Amino acid sequence: MGSQQWFKGYAIYSIVFLIGLMLVGNIYLIYRNSQVIEYNKHLHEEAEKIKSNTVEIIRNLHLLDMSLRSYALVKQKKYLVIADSCVAVKEVIFGQLKEGLAHHGFPMRQFFLMRDSVNAYYDIVARKREALVNGRLDAFIHLLEPDPGYRAWAAYKPFSDGVNIFETRISEKAQAEYARALRNSYLMQIVLFLIAIPTMAYTAYYTSRALNLSEQLRKLNEENYRIVAGQNAKLEQMVHERTREILTQNEEIISQHEEIAAHNEQLVSQQHEIEQQRNELSIRNQQLEKAQKIIEQQNEQIRIRHDELKVEVDRQTQNLKKTNLELIEHNNRLEQFAYIISHNLKAPMARLSGLSAILDHARSQAEANSIVKMMVRSTGELDHVIKDQGFILEAQKPGATMFTAAVDLNATLAKVIAMLEYEIRDTGAVVQTDFEVETFFSLPPYIESILYNLLSNAIKYRHAHRVPVIRVASKHEDDLTFRLEVSDNGLGIDLERNKDSIFNLYKRFHFHVEGKGLGLYLVKTQVMALGGRIEIDSRIDEGTTFTLFLKRQ
């Protein structure tokens, strides 16, 4: 039995250790995926820049040619200025294009051939400009007749096609690496889920068994009480009956003594018999005393065993209560974690979904590139959110130490405002700040979640006849704590009716907007988890102010 229990304990610790290792691996994988995403993002941007520079060459040639022709027609010097700027920007374009292609490993011989052809055309263009400036229109027309631009176009066209194919492959490879990084991250999350759920079920099963064992011990204790009570009753009845027998015998002895007094002659003959009866009576009394001592010893052993069982039951009951409290606390933390994930992932996922929906309807490559850049930025935000959730999950493990980090209120509030970008833009909300305390040490994801919920509620429950104005301020309290205040000019809350239930779970005070009543409950539990407290001051139709008293470190 002991070896079996040892094996079960060893199995549980092994699974927990494996989950820990996988979490470490998950953190490393997320870090590597972020590096892969950043590298492929940079690679994709370089590829798009090279394509743009390639197109810029032919556009510059067209602009140069059109400016000279325009000058030949209207004789305005501004067209010569345009032509000169085209000649000046040529080397910049070639320099950037050469550097980018060499970095990507493109066959540079095609580039040099194209550059030589384009430079030759620029020499002809310079002679055209000189002819126009000197008023030699016939020389300008003569230079136009052989169409020298066709040779430059013939060298540029295969080079442009080659660059587009080459850089498109690089972009596609970058996209494939990015997709593979995301797939690996998803697979790791699925594996962690498949291992963590059976472990929790296994823990719940053995907790249930422990509770059943406690109930069985209680019933066994009651059965012992009943058996002891029955035995005591039987022993008392036996002692009573034996005492009655002794009294009866004493009465008979007294009667015999009276007969002896009456019959002196029978005394001698019966004396021996009486002596024997007395000896038997003495032996029986000794046996009764011995039996009584045995009964007393058994009662003492039963009492000691009862006390031991009571102590053991109390100890196991306390352990079960402690375990249940830890499970309840852990479940509350998991609820907070799930709610934080749903809130923090909502904004980047919504942006990604919207951008992907409009990507197919882009009217130009430039617009499509802009949408892709916004999708990459949203993906970066999503990656940052996932890292924060991993940090929260580590902090929420039973028995885990809550590691704090420096919190920059300005940066954290800016991040929350970015997450609420669409709500702020749609409502025209104004967010004002007044920070006496700008940095402190705490759990950054909790501070971000608290600010998100308070700002989101201020926007959601805004007044219908005025623009939402939200003020976020921090004030010095003492050397150990400071105050973080979030106030609005919204609908307000009736504190006389609802003061004792404001932070309760699923509690709502306005029903004209959608909500679940979780935000304020989550804010209070997170503030308490950080070792702080929260107060509220609100007036109907005027607004609400939440004051958080938080530790500096």
ZIDA-V985143 format. One record per run of one state. SS is the DSSP state (H for helix, E for strand, C for the rest). FROM is the first residue (numbers start at 1). LEN is the number of residues. If there is no record, write none. Layout:
# ZIDA-V985143
SS,FROM,LEN / SS,FROM,LEN
This chain:
# ZIDA-V985143
C,1,1 / H,2,73 / C,75,2 / H,77,28 / C,105,3 / H,108,26 / C,134,3 / H,137,9 / C,146,3 / H,149,114 / C,263,1 / H,264,96 / C,360,5 / H,365,31 / C,396,9 / E,405,4 / H,409,11 / C,420,1 / H,421,7 / C,428,2 / E,430,6 / C,436,3 / E,439,4 / C,443,1 / H,444,17 / C,461,8 / E,469,8 / C,477,4 / E,481,7 / C,488,7 / H,495,7 / C,502,17 / H,519,11 / C,530,3 / E,533,7 / C,540,3 / E,543,9 / C,552,2
